[in-house]
Amino acid sequence: MKDKVLILNQDFSAIAVCTVQKAFLLVYLDKAEAVSTAEGAFLHSVSCTFPVPSVIRLQHYVRVPYYGIALSRHNVMRRDNYSCQYCGAVRNLTLDHLLPRSRGGATNWQNLITACSRCNARKGNRTPEEAGLKLRSKPGRPSLLSFLQLHLTPQNNDWRVYLGMDN
């Protein structure tokens, strides 16, 4: 089971994504309720069959401190949709500092992008403008909702309402 389940706070605001196993446990222990279930998917025990949750809502409101999305290689590539921000390639990906570190560039969401090794080598120790490269999108700090939306697949289309994608 590699499917993911959207966790909603008691006020129906999206707060996280978890595994089916964790979601089922929360529902089974009556700490959450299943708002939506996966069509045609079931969990089986020796004597019972349970529908697989797709969206669950916590029974009690949980105050979740928001520290932002952690800056990591994986999260930068996820933000950039695992494609080079110069040419669109999806293989041999690396991270690139727009303003090189050797020239005082910081390691932050606004200065890091995903680049293929070819474009990264072509850029070298220069800015994209100096190297004649054009960015496909402006880098920035992602929001929690935008990161949760990245987990959206056709199998969990019922999340759209809770992620602010359907009005």
Buried (B, 14 or more C-beta within 10 A) or exposed (E): EEBBBBBBBEEEBBBBBBEBEBBBEBBEEEEBBBBBBBEEBEBEEEEEEBBBBBBBBBBEEEEEEEEEBEEEEEBBBBBBEEBBBBBEBEEEBBBBBBBBEEEEBEEEBEBBBBBBBBBBEBBEEBBBEEEEBEEEEEBEEBEBEBBBBEBBEEEBEBBEBBBEEEE
